[in-house]
Amino acid sequence: MLNAQQEVLEIVPIKEADRNALIDPDPIYTIVQEAPQFPGGNEAMMEFVSEHLQYPKEAKDQNIQGTVYAQLLINKEGCIDTSAINILRGVHPSLDKESIRVIKAMPCWTPGYQRGNPVRVYVNLPFRFMLNDGE
């Protein structure tokens, strides 16, 4: 025989003030209706990265190659929140550090928009470090 304790649950409505406290007033999005854009678009961003990225000597000497995946946060004004840069997948500390340095050197972006309002958005960027045969 199975005995179960019966418990009566009371339904308590949530007051409007309490409901608003549960909602994050400044959420961070990963997907938005209008994504943040680097000034001039993706081609300009690739050009910026190629002009500013320097292969660290330590990694070059050890023939370390790979792709660093970094996450940055574009705020409502379109600027990069330098305190919120994360390495999602690193390759080597020197390559990871160089990727962060280039991100910090980037100009402000056009912010992302959700429902017509500027919002904070995470952006993931790959940084490829490859050595040519002569390097």
Summary of the structure (lengths in Angstrom):
residues: 135
radius of gyration: 22.6
end to end distance: 77.8
largest distance: 79.8
contacts: 312
relative contact order: 0.23
helix: 30%
strand: 26%
